Amino acid sequence: MQSRKRRKDAAKERKRVLDIQCGMSWSVLQQTIISCERCPRLREWCRQVAAEKRAAFRDEPYWGRPIPNLGQPTARLLIVGLAPAAHGANRTGRMFTGDRSGDFLFRALYETGLANQPTSVRGDGLQLINVAITATAHCTPPGNKPLPQEIANCSSYFGQTFDLMPDLRGVVCLGRIAFDACLRLYRSRGWLPAGPRPKFAHGAYYPFENAPFLLACFHPSQQNTFTGKLTPDMIRAVFGRAADLLKAGATRGV
């Protein structure tokens, strides 16, 4: 009995040390992202937007730098977006915060038990529940369209994000570009099984034997939400399924 208790205590201590080490590495990754200058076009655009500002935010300070990941490395679900919005995350410094896409996303997270509140504004008490958020590009691109090389420049941060999440069990891809970025990563690591290439479709679910599952979702851009291509019920269904999979103990291999 005492031996079993010692083993449990030792396991808890190993996990505690691992969590500390991951947290430290996560912090280094975050600072590396913030200070990145790999894409001159994007860095120039972010600074220009931050200097010119939108009239509605004229009196607010703009972040104007690459946007770090949101959440903690202990999360079991990772959300992958496209890139920060010019007057959203590029202004607030937080993924999906300060624009209508974020409003749409965070309400769905709240309604499926993955966030403690339905809104995200600078300086609030938002807490993600077992979720982290990243993007294929960490700088705002002109026209919301990062170039392929710019996505490639961010790919090392994308891979490190996966590496630093030891409990990661699933990924929700917001849009085809995010989905394709995940497929490139999975292919490079030998995680894709032989057979047909997974295809992007809203609500598509792909489990893998040795990798986190993938769930596809239309991106909550205004182009999709204003036209009804993506409705509140549709995005809530995707995150509800993700939450159910985590609750059911979905792991790599399920």
N, C-alpha and C positions, 0 to 999 in steps of 0.2 A: 504493500500500500504506500509506504513511504518512498519506495523506489519510483513508483508511478508518479507520485507528486513531484519528485525531483526532476523527472523527465519532462513533465508539463511545465514546471518552472523554468527549466533550461530552454524549452521551446519558446516560451513567452519572451525570455530574455533575448534569444537570437532574433526573434521577430522585432523586438523593440530596437535592437541595434541596427537591423536592416532598415527599419523605418527611418531612423535617424540618418543613416548613410544616404538613403534615397532622397530624403528631404534636403540634405546638403547638396547633393548633386543636382536636384531639381532647381534649387536656388541658383546654382552656377549656370545652368541652362537658361533660366529666365533672364539673368543679367547679360548673358552672351547674346540672346535674342535682342534685347533692348538696345545694345550697343552696336548691333550689326550694321555694316555699310557695304554689303556685297552687291547691292543693286542700285547704282547711281540714279537711274531714272526714277525709281520708287522713292528713294530718299529725298530727291529734289522735289517730287510731287507732294510728299507728306509735309515737308517744310513750307512749301508754297501755300497749301491749303491751310496750314496752321497760322500762317501770317495774314492771309487774306480774310479768312473766316467766313462763315455765313452770317447774314445780318441778324438772325435770331439769336446767335451766340456771340455777338460782337464783344460783349463784356466778359466772356468766359476765357480762361486760359485753355489752350489746346495742347494735347500731349505731343503730337507731331513726330513720334518715334515708332519703331517697330513695337507691335503689341505682344506681350508675353502670353503664355498659356494661362488659362483661368482654371482654378481648382487645385487639387492636391494630387501627388503621385500615388496615393493610396486608393484612388478612385477605381472602380471596377468597370465603368463605362466611359468611353471617350467619344466626344462629339467633334466631328471634323467639318469645319466650314471652308469657305473659299478664301476670303481676305477681309481685312477690316474696312468698314465704311468710312468715307472721307470725313463726315461730320458726326459719325457715331463713335466707334472705337478710336479713331485717329484723334478725336477730341477728348474723349474721356479716359483713354488709356486702358480700357477693359473690353475684352472680347464681347461683341454683340450688345454693347451698352450705349444707349443714347440715340437709337434710331428705331424705326418701326419694325424692322426685321427682328431686332432683339426683343421688342415688346411681344411679338408673336411667339418667339421661341420660348422665352422665360415663362409666359403664361402656361404653355404646354408642359414645361418641366414642373412647374408648381402643381398643376392639376393631376400630374401622374406621380407625385411624391418625390420628385428629383430635385426640388429647390424649395427653400423655406418661404419664398414670396413670389408673386407673379410679375414683378417688375424689377428692372435693374437700372439704377441711376448712380452717378458718381457719388461716393461717400455714404451709400446706404449700408444696410446690414445683410446684404445678399449672402446666402450660403448654399452652395451646391451640395446635394446629398448623393454621395457615391458617384459623382460625375466630374469630369474635367473637360475643358473645351480648348481645341487648338484650331489651326487653319493651315491650308496648303501654302499660303503666303502671309507673312506677318506684317507687311507694310501695305498701306492703301495704294491700289493701282489706279491710274487714270481710266475712267470708264468702267471701273470694277472688273477689269480684265488684265490679270497678270500675264506676262509673256511666259511661254514654256521654259525659257532659261531662268526666269525669275523664280518660278516654282521649283526648278531644279536646284537653284541656289539655296532654297529653304529646306530642301529634302533631308539634309543632315539633321536639322532641328526636329523634323518630323520623325525620323528614325529614332533619335535620342528620346523623344517624348514616349514612344512605345517602350524603349529599353528601360526607362526609369519608372514604369508602372508595373510592378511585379504582380499585382492582383488583377490586371486588366483582363476582362472576360468578353467585352463586346465593344463594337464601334458603330456609331450612327453617322452615316455619310450624308451631309447636306448638299445635294446636287451631284451632277455627273463628274465634275472636275475633282471633287473630294473623293468620290468613289474610285475614279481612275488612279488617283494618287495612292489610295490604299492598295489597289491591285498591283501597282508597280512595287510597292514595298513588300507585299506578300510574295510576289513572284521572286524578288531579289533574295528573299529569305527561305525560299523553297516551301512556303506555306500553302501554295495553291495546288490542289490535287490534279491529276491528269484528267482530261476531259474538256468539255466546253468551257469557255471563259465566262465567268459570271457576268451577267448583264444588268445594267442599271435600270431600275423601274421603281416607282414609288411603292414602298412597302416590301420590296424584295428582301428576303432573308437568306443568308448563306452561312451555315455552320461549317467549321473546319476542324479537322482532327487535332491539329497541334497549334492552333492560332485562335485569336478572339473572333467571335462571329461578326459578320457584317450585316447591317440593316441599312437599306437605302431610303432616302426621303427627299422629296423636292426641297430645294432651298427656300427658306422663308423670305425671299426678296419681295419687294413690293410688286414687281412684275408678275410674280406668281400669286401672291395673296390678294392683290387688288382685282385680278382677273378671275379668281375663283379656282385657279389650277391647284392651289393648295389651300384647303380650308382648315379652320381650327379642329374639326373632327378628324381630318386626315392626319395632321401632325400629332395630335393627341393619341391616335391609334398606334403610330410608330413608337412613340416613347412609352406608351402603356405596355406595348409588347416587350420593349427593352427592359422595362422595370420588372415585368413578370418573369422574364428569362433570368434576371439576376436573383429574384426572390426564389425561384425554383432551383437555384444552385447551378445554373448553366455555367459550365467551365470549358476550358479548352478540351476538345475531345467530344463535346456534345453537339 
